[in-house]
Amino acid sequence: QAPFGIAAEYAHPIETVVLGGGFFIGIILFCDHMIFMWIWMCLRVMEAVDAHTGYSHWQPLHLLPFYGGAHFHDFHHRNFVGNYASTFTYLDSLFGTDHQYRKFYSESTQKEE
C-alpha cells in the first residue's frame, strides 16, 4: 500500500499552496544565502520521499528523536485519519491524531511476542 516515494512531490495546486507555505517560511527564516536554500530544499524533498517510500531504512533524519519516518506516515495512507506529520510527530501526539496508530502499533507488537 505504500506509494512510490517520489510521488510525494505531486499534489493538487491548492495543497501545494497551503503546504508550500510552511516550506517557504523555513526558507525565509533560515536561508540568507542561495546555498542554504538549496540545502533546505534537498533536505525537505529527501524527508518527503523517505516518508512515502514505505521502507524504514536508515538515513540521517532518523537521528531526530521526533522523526516518525515511513512506518509512521504509512499508517496515515492506510486510513487517512491521523499521523499527519512524518517529521514533527510530537504535533500528532499533542493534538491526539496518533491514538489509532499507537493502538495499532501496540497490538501488532503484542502479536509478534
C-alpha positions in Angstrom: 0.0 0.0 0.0 3.0 2.3 0.2 3.0 4.9 -2.6 6.0 5.5 -4.8 8.4 7.7 -2.9 9.0 10.5 -5.4 5.2 10.8 -5.9 5.2 12.6 -2.6 6.1 15.7 -4.5 2.9 15.6 -6.6 0.0 17.4 -5.1 -3.1 19.4 -6.0 -2.4 23.1 -6.6 -4.3 24.1 -3.5 -2.4 21.6 -1.4 0.8 22.9 -2.9 0.0 26.5 -1.9 -1.1 25.5 1.7 1.7 23.1 2.4 4.2 25.1 0.4 3.7 28.0 2.8 5.5 26.1 5.6 8.2 25.1 3.2 8.8 28.7 2.2 8.6 30.0 5.8 11.6 27.8 6.5 13.4 29.3 3.6 12.6 32.9 4.5 13.6 32.4 8.2 16.7 30.3 7.9 18.2 30.9 4.4 20.1 34.0 3.9 22.2 32.5 1.1 21.4 30.6 -2.0 23.5 27.6 -0.8 21.3 27.3 2.3 18.2 27.5 0.2 19.4 24.5 -1.9 20.4 22.5 1.2 16.9 23.2 2.8 15.2 22.2 -0.4 17.2 19.0 -0.7 16.5 18.1 3.0 12.8 18.7 2.6 12.5 16.6 -0.6 14.6 13.9 1.0 12.3 13.8 4.0 9.1 13.8 1.9 10.4 10.9 -0.3 11.6 9.0 2.7 8.2 9.3 4.5 6.5 8.0 1.3 8.8 5.1 0.4 7.2 2.5 2.7 10.6 1.3 3.9 12.2 2.1 7.2 15.7 2.3 6.0 18.4 4.2 7.9 19.1 7.8 6.9 20.3 10.9 8.9 16.7 12.1 9.5 16.2 9.0 11.8 18.6 10.6 14.2 15.9 13.1 15.1 14.0 11.9 18.2 10.7 13.1 16.9 11.0 11.8 13.3 8.4 9.1 12.5 9.5 8.1 9.1 7.8 5.8 6.7 6.2 3.4 9.2 4.5 6.3 11.0 3.3 8.1 7.9 2.3 4.9 6.1 -0.4 4.4 8.7 -1.8 7.8 7.5 -2.1 6.4 4.0 -3.9 3.3 5.2 -6.8 5.0 6.7 -6.3 8.8 6.1 -7.1 9.6 9.7 -4.3 10.7 11.9 -0.5 10.6 11.6 -0.4 13.7 9.5 3.2 14.6 10.3 6.1 12.4 9.5 8.7 14.8 10.8 7.0 16.6 13.7 5.3 13.6 15.3 5.0 15.4 18.6 2.3 17.5 17.0 0.3 14.3 16.3 0.7 13.4 20.0 -0.2 16.9 21.2 -3.4 17.0 19.2 -4.3 13.3 19.7 -4.2 12.4 16.0 -1.9 9.4 16.6 -4.0 7.4 19.0 -5.2 4.9 16.4 -1.6 4.4 15.3 -0.4 3.9 19.0 -3.2 1.3 19.5 -2.4 -0.5 16.2 1.3 -0.5 17.0 0.9 -1.9 20.5 -1.4 -4.6 19.2 1.0 -5.6 16.4 3.9 -5.8 18.8 1.9 -8.0 21.2 1.1 -10.4 18.3 4.8 -10.6 17.5 5.7 -11.6 21.0 
